[in-house]
């Protein structure tokens, strides 16, 4: 099972990822990408955002986030930073609570 959260900024992403790591989730179980079309078009802004996220979370970059986002119902045309984490079913409520506490704008079960 996957949970996807739309986060408004990189500091909240860092907090979420650090908290998930402290809960025992591996960074390999997470995908992070910027969903803001304007920032994807402006490479300098994207690089600045990714560097900040990478320094705290060892983030990876998805070359075509719009393709990945289309695969998750309810996330099309959203702006922010997408954090997707692969979790066992019994952890859904706990991880959702952490995402909400971290400032998620929207959370989608996938």
C-alpha positions in Angstrom: 0.0 0.0 0.0 1.1 3.5 -0.7 0.3 6.8 0.9 0.8 10.0 -1.1 1.0 13.4 0.6 1.1 16.9 -1.0 3.4 19.0 1.1 3.6 22.8 0.7 7.4 23.3 1.1 10.7 21.5 1.4 11.1 22.1 5.2 7.8 20.2 5.9 9.0 17.5 3.5 12.3 17.2 5.5 10.3 17.0 8.8 8.0 14.3 7.3 10.8 12.2 5.9 12.9 12.5 9.1 9.9 11.4 11.2 9.2 8.5 8.9 12.8 7.4 9.1 12.6 7.6 12.9 9.5 5.3 12.7 11.6 2.7 10.9 10.7 3.4 7.3 13.5 3.2 4.8 14.3 6.1 2.4 14.1 3.5 -0.3 10.4 3.2 0.3 9.8 6.9 -0.4 9.6 8.9 -3.6 9.7 12.7 -3.5 9.1 15.0 -6.5 8.1 18.6 -7.1 4.6 19.0 -8.6 4.7 22.7 -9.3 4.7 23.2 -13.1 6.2 26.7 -12.8 9.2 25.4 -10.8 9.7 22.4 -13.1 9.9 24.9 -16.0 12.4 27.1 -14.2 15.5 24.8 -13.7 17.2 27.1 -11.3 14.3 27.1 -8.9 13.9 23.3 -9.2 17.6 22.8 -8.4 17.5 25.1 -5.4 14.4 23.2 -4.1 15.9 19.8 -4.7 19.2 20.6 -3.1 17.5 21.7 0.1 15.4 18.6 0.1 18.4 16.4 -0.8 20.5 17.7 2.0 18.0 16.6 4.6 16.4 13.6 3.0 18.7 12.1 0.4 15.9 12.8 -2.2 15.9 11.5 -5.7 14.7 13.4 -8.7 12.0 12.1 -11.0 12.6 13.4 -14.5 8.9 13.3 -15.5 6.9 13.7 -12.3 3.8 14.4 -14.2 3.8 10.8 -15.5 4.2 9.4 -12.0 1.5 11.8 -10.6 -1.0 10.7 -13.3 -0.9 7.2 -11.8 -2.2 8.4 -8.5 -5.9 9.2 -8.5 -6.8 12.6 -7.1 -3.4 14.2 -7.5 -3.6 15.6 -11.0 -3.3 19.5 -11.2 -1.9 19.8 -7.7 1.0 22.0 -6.7 3.5 21.4 -4.0 5.9 18.6 -3.3 4.7 15.0 -3.5 5.9 12.5 -1.0 4.9 8.9 -1.6 5.7 6.2 1.0 5.2 2.4 0.7 3.8 1.1 4.0 2.2 -2.0 5.4 -1.6 -1.8 5.8 -1.5 -1.8 9.6 0.5 1.5 9.6 -1.9 3.5 7.5 -3.5 5.5 10.4 -0.2 6.2 12.1 1.5 7.4 8.9 -1.5 9.5 7.9 -1.4 11.2 11.3 2.3 12.0 10.8 1.6 13.4 7.4 -1.1 15.6 8.8 1.1 16.8 11.6 3.8 17.6 9.1 1.5 19.9 7.2 0.2 17.8 4.3 -2.2 19.7 2.1 -3.8 16.4 0.9 -3.3 12.7 1.6 -4.3 10.0 -0.9 -4.3 6.2 -0.3 -3.1 4.4 -3.4 
